[in-house]
Amino acid sequence: MLRFRKGLVLLALCVASACGDAADVQGVAVAQADGGNRAGGVQQGNRGTIDATLALVAAYCTRLYACQPHDAAIDYTSPSVCGQRELVRILAVVGATGATSNNDTLAACAKWVNDASCDAIHYGGPPRCYFGPGTRANDKPCAWDSQCQGKVCVRKGAETCGVCATEGQVGDSCSPRTCAAGLACVFDAEFKKYRCRARAKLGEPCNAGVKYEPVCGYGLVCTGSTCAPAGSKGAPCPSGGCDHDLGLDCHKESKQCTPIPKGTPGATCSINGIGHDLYKECHDGLCLNRNDMGNGTCTAYAPDGGKCGGWSGPACRVPAVCVQGTCRVLSGAECL
């Protein structure tokens, strides 16, 4: 465990050195682990942690860009930025107070992510397979899933801290993002509560109106009461939903699936839907400082340690959160 923790520290130093893509991250991390001793080389324990962590980062960002290229591009702008920010996330998650992880867990999770279907790959970090049960019991305060015995930290709204809960399996009661990978939190009319269930396949029944998360599998939408293929570019809508994972939405005028316009920081934007003159989806930031008409300006994300919050922003880039006006990556101790 000591070598594992030391390996995490070396990777943290790499983050502080503003490493670039995966190759840059590996090169700087290895150089720092070596400590400048050309005759010595990297200690096996440290190098194992570095390799396992970087393998998970690479696996997740590669799969995210393959499965959800549109959402990935909004916050990360490029695979290299994804690598940087997800490295920050994983270091925070496995290094949090009460978390448990090791090289074997990280390596096994990287393999699982590489082999997983797109149903199990979501924006917001790798599936909860790279850490074991934490030390915090249910209902105890937490900052990260890894601190909890049940491997889930549930937050309300924009709250900084949450409370520990148990990852949901098929049939368990749920709230957003609490079900295990590949499951959706959907309203069960028979039991009159939200429960975890496997995502429906093509042609299987669904209910578009009572869900927390997409009930149909990857590449499918709930049309009427049946899971059907998501609309490609030029497909008619709203009779069928458009493939948002590929950056498509239903144009208000043409009623066809149309690429969502991209807005960069400083551009005028709107939240009024595609077809509106000013409508753009901001990349590398959020549409903030909006007026009564829903029109605003694409505002770039603040760096870690930068000022944040308020109607005009800026917002923080994941995994940082705005804490008392400053973007911070939580250590986990803040919520104990």
TORKOL-4160 file (C-alpha; in steps of 0.2 Angstrom, whole numbers, padded with zeros to 4 digits, m for minus):
336
<pt num="1" X="0000" Y="0000" Z="0000"/>
<pt num="2" X="0014" Y="0012" Z="0004"/>
<pt num="3" X="0022" Y="0010" Z="m0014"/>
<pt num="4" X="0004" Y="0012" Z="m0021"/>
<pt num="5" X="0002" Y="0028" Z="m0012"/>
<pt num="6" X="0019" Y="0034" Z="m0017"/>
<pt num="7" X="0015" Y="0030" Z="m0035"/>
<pt num="8" X="0000" Y="0041" Z="m0033"/>
<pt num="9" X="0010" Y="0055" Z="m0026"/>
<pt num="10" X="0022" Y="0054" Z="m0041"/>
<pt num="11" X="0007" Y="0055" Z="m0053"/>
<pt num="12" X="0000" Y="0070" Z="m0044"/>
<pt num="13" X="0017" Y="0079" Z="m0046"/>
<pt num="14" X="0015" Y="0075" Z="m0065"/>
<pt num="15" X="m0002" Y="0084" Z="m0065"/>
<pt num="16" X="0006" Y="0099" Z="m0056"/>
<pt num="17" X="0019" Y="0099" Z="m0070"/>
<pt num="18" X="0004" Y="0102" Z="m0082"/>
<pt num="19" X="0008" Y="0086" Z="m0092"/>
<pt num="20" X="0000" Y="0085" Z="m0109"/>
<pt num="21" X="m0007" Y="0069" Z="m0118"/>
<pt num="22" X="m0005" Y="0052" Z="m0112"/>
<pt num="23" X="0013" Y="0050" Z="m0118"/>
<pt num="24" X="0018" Y="0067" Z="m0109"/>
<pt num="25" X="0010" Y="0061" Z="m0093"/>
<pt num="26" X="0019" Y="0044" Z="m0094"/>
<pt num="27" X="0036" Y="0053" Z="m0098"/>
<pt num="28" X="0035" Y="0066" Z="m0084"/>
<pt num="29" X="0028" Y="0053" Z="m0071"/>
<pt num="30" X="0042" Y="0041" Z="m0075"/>
<pt num="31" X="0055" Y="0055" Z="m0074"/>
<pt num="32" X="0049" Y="0061" Z="m0058"/>
<pt num="33" X="0048" Y="0043" Z="m0051"/>
<pt num="34" X="0066" Y="0041" Z="m0056"/>
<pt num="35" X="0071" Y="0056" Z="m0046"/>
<pt num="36" X="0085" Y="0060" Z="m0059"/>
<pt num="37" X="0095" Y="0045" Z="m0054"/>
<pt num="38" X="0099" Y="0038" Z="m0071"/>
<pt num="39" X="0108" Y="0023" Z="m0064"/>
<pt num="40" X="0093" Y="0019" Z="m0053"/>
<pt num="41" X="0077" Y="0018" Z="m0063"/>
<pt num="42" X="0059" Y="0018" Z="m0057"/>
<pt num="43" X="0055" Y="0007" Z="m0042"/>
<pt num="44" X="0044" Y="m0007" Z="m0048"/>
<pt num="45" X="0030" Y="m0003" Z="m0036"/>
<pt num="46" X="0029" Y="0016" Z="m0041"/>
<pt num="47" X="0030" Y="0011" Z="m0060"/>
<pt num="48" X="0017" Y="m0002" Z="m0058"/>
<pt num="49" X="0005" Y="0011" Z="m0050"/>
<pt num="50" X="0009" Y="0024" Z="m0064"/>
<pt num="51" X="0006" Y="0011" Z="m0078"/>
<pt num="52" X="m0010" Y="0005" Z="m0070"/>
<pt num="53" X="m0017" Y="0022" Z="m0068"/>
<pt num="54" X="m0012" Y="0028" Z="m0085"/>
<pt num="55" X="m0019" Y="0013" Z="m0093"/>
<pt num="56" X="m0036" Y="0017" Z="m0085"/>
<pt num="57" X="m0036" Y="0035" Z="m0090"/>
<pt num="58" X="m0032" Y="0030" Z="m0108"/>
<pt num="59" X="m0045" Y="0016" Z="m0108"/>
<pt num="60" X="m0059" Y="0028" Z="m0102"/>
<pt num="61" X="m0055" Y="0043" Z="m0113"/>
<pt num="62" X="m0053" Y="0031" Z="m0128"/>
<pt num="63" X="m0070" Y="0023" Z="m0125"/>
<pt num="64" X="m0079" Y="0039" Z="m0120"/>
<pt num="65" X="m0073" Y="0047" Z="m0137"/>
<pt num="66" X="m0079" Y="0032" Z="m0146"/>
<pt num="67" X="m0096" Y="0031" Z="m0137"/>
<pt num="68" X="m0100" Y="0049" Z="m0133"/>
<pt num="69" X="m0090" Y="0060" Z="m0144"/>
<pt num="70" X="m0101" Y="0075" Z="m0143"/>
<pt num="71" X="m0103" Y="0076" Z="m0124"/>
<pt num="72" X="m0084" Y="0072" Z="m0123"/>
<pt num="73" X="m0079" Y="0086" Z="m0134"/>
<pt num="74" X="m0090" Y="0099" Z="m0125"/>
<pt num="75" X="m0080" Y="0098" Z="m0108"/>
<pt num="76" X="m0064" Y="0091" Z="m0114"/>
<pt num="77" X="m0061" Y="0099" Z="m0131"/>
<pt num="78" X="m0049" Y="0085" Z="m0135"/>
<pt num="79" X="m0043" Y="0067" Z="m0129"/>
<pt num="80" X="m0027" Y="0075" Z="m0122"/>
<pt num="81" X="m0038" Y="0086" Z="m0111"/>
<pt num="82" X="m0049" Y="0071" Z="m0106"/>
<pt num="83" X="m0033" Y="0062" Z="m0101"/>
<pt num="84" X="m0027" Y="0077" Z="m0090"/>
<pt num="85" X="m0044" Y="0079" Z="m0081"/>
<pt num="86" X="m0048" Y="0061" Z="m0079"/>
<pt num="87" X="m0030" Y="0058" Z="m0071"/>
<pt num="88" X="m0034" Y="0072" Z="m0059"/>
<pt num="89" X="m0051" Y="0063" Z="m0055"/>
<pt num="90" X="m0044" Y="0046" Z="m0052"/>
<pt num="91" X="m0030" Y="0053" Z="m0041"/>
<pt num="92" X="m0043" Y="0062" Z="m0031"/>
<pt num="93" X="m0054" Y="0047" Z="m0030"/>
<pt num="94" X="m0042" Y="0033" Z="m0025"/>
<pt num="95" X="m0032" Y="0045" Z="m0014"/>
<pt num="96" X="m0047" Y="0051" Z="m0004"/>
<pt num="97" X="m0049" Y="0048" Z="0015"/>
<pt num="98" X="m0056" Y="0031" Z="0017"/>
<pt num="99" X="m0054" Y="0025" Z="m0001"/>
<pt num="100" X="m0046" Y="0008" Z="m0005"/>
<pt num="101" X="m0037" Y="0003" Z="m0021"/>
<pt num="102" X="m0022" Y="m0005" Z="m0028"/>
<pt num="103" X="m0012" Y="m0008" Z="m0044"/>
<pt num="104" X="m0022" Y="m0024" Z="m0048"/>
<pt num="105" X="m0039" Y="m0016" Z="m0045"/>
<pt num="106" X="m0034" Y="m0002" Z="m0057"/>
<pt num="107" X="m0027" Y="m0013" Z="m0070"/>
<pt num="108" X="m0043" Y="m0025" Z="m0070"/>
<pt num="109" X="m0054" Y="m0010" Z="m0072"/>
<pt num="110" X="m0044" Y="m0003" Z="m0087"/>
<pt num="111" X="m0047" Y="m0020" Z="m0095"/>
<pt num="112" X="m0065" Y="m0020" Z="m0091"/>
<pt num="113" X="m0067" Y="m0003" Z="m0098"/>
<pt num="114" X="m0058" Y="m0007" Z="m0114"/>
<pt num="115" X="m0070" Y="m0022" Z="m0116"/>
<pt num="116" X="m0086" Y="m0014" Z="m0110"/>
<pt num="117" X="m0101" Y="m0010" Z="m0122"/>
<pt num="118" X="m0106" Y="0008" Z="m0124"/>
<pt num="119" X="m0120" Y="0005" Z="m0112"/>
<pt num="120" X="m0108" Y="0005" Z="m0098"/>
<pt num="121" X="m0097" Y="0020" Z="m0103"/>
<pt num="122" X="m0104" Y="0037" Z="m0097"/>
<pt num="123" X="m0098" Y="0055" Z="m0095"/>
<pt num="124" X="m0093" Y="0059" Z="m0078"/>
<pt num="125" X="m0078" Y="0047" Z="m0075"/>
<pt num="126" X="m0074" Y="0028" Z="m0077"/>
<pt num="127" X="m0087" Y="0015" Z="m0070"/>
<pt num="128" X="m0084" Y="0011" Z="m0051"/>
<pt num="129" X="m0073" Y="m0003" Z="m0054"/>
<pt num="130" X="m0056" Y="0005" Z="m0050"/>
<pt num="131" X="m0058" Y="0006" Z="m0031"/>
<pt num="132" X="m0065" Y="m0006" Z="m0018"/>
<pt num="133" X="m0077" Y="m0003" Z="m0004"/>
<pt num="134" X="m0072" Y="0012" Z="0007"/>
<pt num="135" X="m0073" Y="0014" Z="0025"/>
<pt num="136" X="m0088" Y="0026" Z="0027"/>
<pt num="137" X="m0105" Y="0018" Z="0031"/>
<pt num="138" X="m0121" Y="0022" Z="0023"/>
<pt num="139" X="m0128" Y="0040" Z="0027"/>
<pt num="140" X="m0111" Y="0046" Z="0032"/>
<pt num="141" X="m0105" Y="0062" Z="0023"/>
<pt num="142" X="m0093" Y="0060" Z="0008"/>
<pt num="143" X="m0085" Y="0068" Z="m0007"/>
<pt num="144" X="m0082" Y="0053" Z="m0018"/>
<pt num="145" X="m0089" Y="0036" Z="m0021"/>
<pt num="146" X="m0073" Y="0028" Z="m0016"/>
<pt num="147" X="m0075" Y="0033" Z="0002"/>
<pt num="148" X="m0091" Y="0023" Z="0004"/>
<pt num="149" X="m0094" Y="0005" Z="0009"/>
<pt num="150" X="m0108" Y="0004" Z="m0004"/>
<pt num="151" X="m0097" Y="0013" Z="m0017"/>
<pt num="152" X="m0109" Y="0028" Z="m0020"/>
<pt num="153" X="m0109" Y="0046" Z="m0014"/>
<pt num="154" X="m0126" Y="0054" Z="m0017"/>
<pt num="155" X="m0127" Y="0073" Z="m0018"/>
<pt num="156" X="m0142" Y="0084" Z="m0019"/>
<pt num="157" X="m0141" Y="0097" Z="m0033"/>
<pt num="158" X="m0125" Y="0107" Z="m0033"/>
<pt num="159" X="m0121" Y="0102" Z="m0015"/>
<pt num="160" X="m0102" Y="0100" Z="m0012"/>
<pt num="161" X="m0104" Y="0085" Z="0000"/>
<pt num="162" X="m0115" Y="0070" Z="m0001"/>
<pt num="163" X="m0120" Y="0055" Z="0009"/>
<pt num="164" X="m0115" Y="0037" Z="0007"/>
<pt num="165" X="m0126" Y="0024" Z="m0001"/>
<pt num="166" X="m0125" Y="0007" Z="m0009"/>
<pt num="167" X="m0123" Y="0004" Z="m0028"/>
<pt num="168" X="m0139" Y="m0002" Z="m0035"/>
<pt num="169" X="m0141" Y="m0019" Z="m0043"/>
<pt num="170" X="m0156" Y="m0025" Z="m0054"/>
<pt num="171" X="m0172" Y="m0022" Z="m0044"/>
<pt num="172" X="m0164" Y="m0010" Z="m0031"/>
<pt num="173" X="m0172" Y="0007" Z="m0027"/>
<pt num="174" X="m0161" Y="0021" Z="m0035"/>
<pt num="175" X="m0158" Y="0039" Z="m0038"/>
<pt num="176" X="m0148" Y="0046" Z="m0053"/>
<pt num="177" X="m0130" Y="0038" Z="m0055"/>
<pt num="178" X="m0132" Y="0026" Z="m0041"/>
<pt num="179" X="m0135" Y="0010" Z="m0052"/>
<pt num="180" X="m0121" Y="m0001" Z="m0057"/>
<pt num="181" X="m0113" Y="0001" Z="m0074"/>
<pt num="182" X="m0125" Y="m0004" Z="m0088"/>
<pt num="183" X="m0141" Y="m0001" Z="m0078"/>
<pt num="184" X="m0153" Y="0013" Z="m0078"/>
<pt num="185" X="m0163" Y="0021" Z="m0064"/>
<pt num="186" X="m0181" Y="0020" Z="m0071"/>
<pt num="187" X="m0199" Y="0022" Z="m0063"/>
<pt num="188" X="m0207" Y="0005" Z="m0060"/>
<pt num="189" X="m0226" Y="0007" Z="m0061"/>
<pt num="190" X="m0230" Y="m0009" Z="m0052"/>
<pt num="191" X="m0220" Y="m0004" Z="m0036"/>
<pt num="192" X="m0222" Y="0015" Z="m0039"/>
<pt num="193" X="m0204" Y="0019" Z="m0036"/>
<pt num="194" X="m0188" Y="0021" Z="m0046"/>
<pt num="195" X="m0178" Y="0005" Z="m0048"/>
<pt num="196" X="m0162" Y="m0001" Z="m0057"/>
<pt num="197" X="m0165" Y="m0011" Z="m0072"/>
<pt num="198" X="m0155" Y="m0017" Z="m0087"/>
<pt num="199" X="m0156" Y="m0005" Z="m0102"/>
<pt num="200" X="m0169" Y="m0010" Z="m0115"/>
<pt num="201" X="m0164" Y="m0018" Z="m0132"/>
<pt num="202" X="m0171" Y="m0014" Z="m0149"/>
<pt num="203" X="m0189" Y="m0017" Z="m0150"/>
<pt num="204" X="m0192" Y="m0019" Z="m0131"/>
<pt num="205" X="m0205" Y="m0009" Z="m0122"/>
<pt num="206" X="m0200" Y="0008" Z="m0114"/>
<pt num="207" X="m0208" Y="0023" Z="m0106"/>
<pt num="208" X="m0201" Y="0040" Z="m0111"/>
<pt num="209" X="m0209" Y="0050" Z="m0098"/>
<pt num="210" X="m0204" Y="0042" Z="m0081"/>
<pt num="211" X="m0185" Y="0039" Z="m0080"/>
<pt num="212" X="m0170" Y="0047" Z="m0072"/>
<pt num="213" X="m0158" Y="0040" Z="m0085"/>
<pt num="214" X="m0160" Y="0033" Z="m0103"/>
<pt num="215" X="m0170" Y="0017" Z="m0102"/>
<pt num="216" X="m0165" Y="0011" Z="m0120"/>
<pt num="217" X="m0148" Y="0005" Z="m0124"/>
<pt num="218" X="m0134" Y="0014" Z="m0133"/>
<pt num="219" X="m0139" Y="0021" Z="m0150"/>
<pt num="220" X="m0158" Y="0019" Z="m0146"/>
<pt num="221" X="m0171" Y="0031" Z="m0141"/>
<pt num="222" X="m0188" Y="0028" Z="m0133"/>
<pt num="223" X="m0201" Y="0032" Z="m0147"/>
<pt num="224" X="m0219" Y="0030" Z="m0141"/>
<pt num="225" X="m0217" Y="0015" Z="m0130"/>
<pt num="226" X="m0203" Y="0005" Z="m0140"/>
<pt num="227" X="m0185" Y="0007" Z="m0141"/>
<pt num="228" X="m0180" Y="0011" Z="m0159"/>
<pt num="229" X="m0164" Y="0017" Z="m0167"/>
<pt num="230" X="m0159" Y="0035" Z="m0164"/>
<pt num="231" X="m0161" Y="0047" Z="m0179"/>
<pt num="232" X="m0146" Y="0050" Z="m0190"/>
<pt num="233" X="m0142" Y="0066" Z="m0199"/>
<pt num="234" X="m0157" Y="0071" Z="m0209"/>
<pt num="235" X="m0169" Y="0059" Z="m0201"/>
<pt num="236" X="m0187" Y="0065" Z="m0197"/>
<pt num="237" X="m0191" Y="0071" Z="m0180"/>
<pt num="238" X="m0199" Y="0073" Z="m0167"/>
<pt num="239" X="m0207" Y="0056" Z="m0172"/>
<pt num="240" X="m0191" Y="0048" Z="m0167"/>
<pt num="241" X="m0177" Y="0055" Z="m0156"/>
<pt num="242" X="m0160" Y="0061" Z="m0163"/>
<pt num="243" X="m0143" Y="0053" Z="m0159"/>
<pt num="244" X="m0137" Y="0066" Z="m0146"/>
<pt num="245" X="m0121" Y="0055" Z="m0143"/>
<pt num="246" X="m0116" Y="0060" Z="m0161"/>
<pt num="247" X="m0121" Y="0079" Z="m0159"/>
<pt num="248" X="m0138" Y="0079" Z="m0167"/>
<pt num="249" X="m0154" Y="0087" Z="m0161"/>
<pt num="250" X="m0171" Y="0090" Z="m0169"/>
<pt num="251" X="m0172" Y="0107" Z="m0179"/>
<pt num="252" X="m0187" Y="0117" Z="m0174"/>
<pt num="253" X="m0191" Y="0122" Z="m0192"/>
<pt num="254" X="m0185" Y="0108" Z="m0203"/>
<pt num="255" X="m0191" Y="0094" Z="m0191"/>
<pt num="256" X="m0175" Y="0084" Z="m0196"/>
<pt num="257" X="m0160" Y="0078" Z="m0185"/>
<pt num="258" X="m0147" Y="0092" Z="m0187"/>
<pt num="259" X="m0129" Y="0094" Z="m0181"/>
<pt num="260" X="m0130" Y="0105" Z="m0165"/>
<pt num="261" X="m0120" Y="0122" Z="m0168"/>
<pt num="262" X="m0104" Y="0124" Z="m0159"/>
<pt num="263" X="m0100" Y="0139" Z="m0148"/>
<pt num="264" X="m0083" Y="0143" Z="m0142"/>
<pt num="265" X="m0079" Y="0155" Z="m0127"/>
<pt num="266" X="m0085" Y="0172" Z="m0131"/>
<pt num="267" X="m0098" Y="0167" Z="m0143"/>
<pt num="268" X="m0116" Y="0172" Z="m0141"/>
<pt num="269" X="m0127" Y="0157" Z="m0136"/>
<pt num="270" X="m0144" Y="0152" Z="m0132"/>
<pt num="271" X="m0153" Y="0138" Z="m0123"/>
<pt num="272" X="m0169" Y="0139" Z="m0134"/>
<pt num="273" X="m0165" Y="0124" Z="m0145"/>
<pt num="274" X="m0158" Y="0121" Z="m0162"/>
<pt num="275" X="m0167" Y="0132" Z="m0175"/>
<pt num="276" X="m0166" Y="0147" Z="m0164"/>
<pt num="277" X="m0154" Y="0160" Z="m0172"/>
<pt num="278" X="m0143" Y="0161" Z="m0157"/>
<pt num="279" X="m0143" Y="0143" Z="m0152"/>
<pt num="280" X="m0126" Y="0135" Z="m0149"/>
<pt num="281" X="m0120" Y="0122" Z="m0137"/>
<pt num="282" X="m0104" Y="0129" Z="m0129"/>
<pt num="283" X="m0088" Y="0119" Z="m0130"/>
<pt num="284" X="m0075" Y="0122" Z="m0117"/>
<pt num="285" X="m0087" Y="0132" Z="m0106"/>
<pt num="286" X="m0105" Y="0135" Z="m0102"/>
<pt num="287" X="m0119" Y="0147" Z="m0109"/>
<pt num="288" X="m0120" Y="0159" Z="m0094"/>
<pt num="289" X="m0125" Y="0177" Z="m0090"/>
<pt num="290" X="m0142" Y="0173" Z="m0099"/>
<pt num="291" X="m0156" Y="0186" Z="m0101"/>
<pt num="292" X="m0174" Y="0183" Z="m0100"/>
<pt num="293" X="m0175" Y="0177" Z="m0118"/>
<pt num="294" X="m0162" Y="0163" Z="m0113"/>
<pt num="295" X="m0148" Y="0171" Z="m0123"/>
<pt num="296" X="m0131" Y="0173" Z="m0116"/>
<pt num="297" X="m0112" Y="0171" Z="m0119"/>
<pt num="298" X="m0101" Y="0155" Z="m0120"/>
<pt num="299" X="m0090" Y="0157" Z="m0105"/>
<pt num="300" X="m0074" Y="0147" Z="m0103"/>
<pt num="301" X="m0071" Y="0136" Z="m0088"/>
<pt num="302" X="m0061" Y="0142" Z="m0074"/>
<pt num="303" X="m0044" Y="0134" Z="m0070"/>
<pt num="304" X="m0042" Y="0124" Z="m0054"/>
<pt num="305" X="m0039" Y="0137" Z="m0040"/>
<pt num="306" X="m0048" Y="0151" Z="m0051"/>
<pt num="307" X="m0064" Y="0161" Z="m0046"/>
<pt num="308" X="m0081" Y="0153" Z="m0050"/>
<pt num="309" X="m0099" Y="0154" Z="m0047"/>
<pt num="310" X="m0113" Y="0167" Z="m0049"/>
<pt num="311" X="m0125" Y="0170" Z="m0063"/>
<pt num="312" X="m0111" Y="0175" Z="m0075"/>
<pt num="313" X="m0099" Y="0161" Z="m0070"/>
<pt num="314" X="m0087" Y="0155" Z="m0074"/>
<pt num="315" X="m0090" Y="0137" Z="m0070"/>
<pt num="316" X="m0076" Y="0124" Z="m0065"/>
<pt num="317" X="m0070" Y="0111" Z="m0077"/>
<pt num="318" X="m0073" Y="0093" Z="m0071"/>
<pt num="319" X="m0069" Y="0086" Z="m0059"/>
<pt num="320" X="m0067" Y="0102" Z="m0049"/>
<pt num="321" X="m0081" Y="0110" Z="m0040"/>
<pt num="322" X="m0085" Y="0128" Z="m0035"/>
<pt num="323" X="m0082" Y="0129" Z="m0016"/>
<pt num="324" X="m0085" Y="0146" Z="m0009"/>
<pt num="325" X="m0081" Y="0155" Z="m0025"/>
<pt num="326" X="m0065" Y="0145" Z="m0029"/>
<pt num="327" X="m0063" Y="0129" Z="m0041"/>
<pt num="328" X="m0056" Y="0115" Z="m0031"/>
<pt num="329" X="m0054" Y="0096" Z="m0033"/>
<pt num="330" X="m0060" Y="0089" Z="m0017"/>
<pt num="331" X="m0048" Y="0078" Z="m0007"/>
<pt num="332" X="m0062" Y="0070" Z="0003"/>
<pt num="333" X="m0057" Y="0077" Z="0020"/>
<pt num="334" X="m0068" Y="0092" Z="0017"/>
<pt num="335" X="m0084" Y="0082" Z="0020"/>
<pt num="336" X="m0079" Y="0072" Z="0035"/>
